[in-house]
Amino acid sequence: MTPDDTGTAAPSKTRIEYLEELGDELVKRGFRVRLTLPRGQSPSLHVMNPDASALTENILAEQGADGWWYWWSWAERIAAADDVTAAADRVALVLAVH
């Protein structure tokens, strides 16, 4: 819970909400996305370039001491979760056909 401007506690976004936001932005850019909810594991966003189906990635959203971040499956940060545009830019760059 984080305080809002009224001084009361406001709920922070959930991991799934962050992933859905990123998914919405990536769909606008032409990517295919699917939210996966495996039992006993963290949810992830499966992203695929429809022009090159081999270009796929599973994106995670994790909270650390310095806030929420999007992460690649190989444990490297993509961008802060509150900067969906920057995260989508990086994902689009990595999954682009070169």
C-alpha positions in Angstrom: 0.0 0.0 0.0 1.2 3.4 -0.8 -0.2 6.7 0.4 -2.2 8.7 -2.2 -2.7 12.5 -2.2 -5.6 12.1 0.3 -3.2 10.7 2.9 -4.9 7.3 2.9 -3.4 4.1 1.7 -4.0 3.3 -2.0 -3.3 -0.2 -3.3 -0.4 -0.5 -5.6 -0.7 -2.3 -9.0 -0.4 -6.0 -9.1 2.1 -8.0 -11.1 -0.7 -9.0 -13.5 -1.8 -5.4 -14.0 1.7 -4.3 -14.9 2.0 -7.2 -17.4 -1.4 -6.4 -18.9 -0.3 -2.7 -19.4 2.8 -3.8 -21.2 0.9 -6.3 -23.3 -1.6 -3.6 -24.3 1.2 -1.4 -25.5 2.9 -4.2 -27.4 -0.4 -5.2 -29.1 -0.7 -1.6 -30.4 2.8 -2.1 -31.9 1.8 -5.2 -33.7 3.1 -7.9 -31.4 1.1 -10.9 -30.2 0.9 -11.4 -26.5 -0.4 -13.9 -24.0 -0.5 -13.7 -20.3 0.6 -17.0 -18.8 -0.3 -18.0 -15.2 1.6 -21.2 -14.4 0.8 -22.9 -11.1 3.4 -22.3 -8.5 5.3 -19.8 -10.7 5.2 -16.1 -11.3 2.9 -14.9 -14.1 4.6 -13.8 -17.3 3.8 -12.1 -20.6 4.6 -14.2 -23.6 5.5 -11.9 -26.5 5.9 -12.9 -30.1 6.8 -11.1 -33.3 4.1 -12.2 -35.8 6.5 -11.6 -38.7 9.1 -14.0 -37.2 7.6 -16.5 -34.8 11.0 -17.6 -33.6 11.4 -14.1 -32.0 9.6 -14.7 -28.7 10.2 -13.8 -25.1 8.6 -14.2 -21.7 8.6 -10.9 -19.7 8.3 -10.8 -15.9 7.2 -8.0 -13.6 8.9 -8.1 -10.2 9.0 -5.8 -7.2 12.3 -4.9 -5.6 13.4 -2.4 -3.0 13.4 0.3 -5.7 10.0 -0.4 -7.1 8.4 -2.6 -9.8 10.5 -3.6 -12.9 10.0 -5.5 -16.1 12.5 -8.3 -16.5 13.7 -10.5 -19.4 13.6 -14.2 -18.7 17.4 -14.2 -18.5 17.2 -12.0 -15.3 18.1 -8.6 -16.8 16.0 -5.5 -16.2 14.1 -4.1 -19.1 12.7 -0.9 -17.6 10.8 0.4 -14.6 7.2 -0.9 -14.7 5.9 2.7 -14.4 7.5 3.5 -17.8 5.5 1.2 -20.1 6.6 3.1 -23.2 10.4 2.6 -22.4 9.7 -1.1 -21.7 7.8 -1.6 -24.9 10.5 0.2 -26.9 13.2 -2.2 -25.6 11.1 -5.3 -26.1 10.2 -4.1 -29.7 13.9 -3.5 -30.4 15.0 -6.9 -29.2 12.2 -8.8 -31.0 12.5 -6.8 -34.2 13.4 -8.5 -37.5 16.8 -7.1 -38.4 
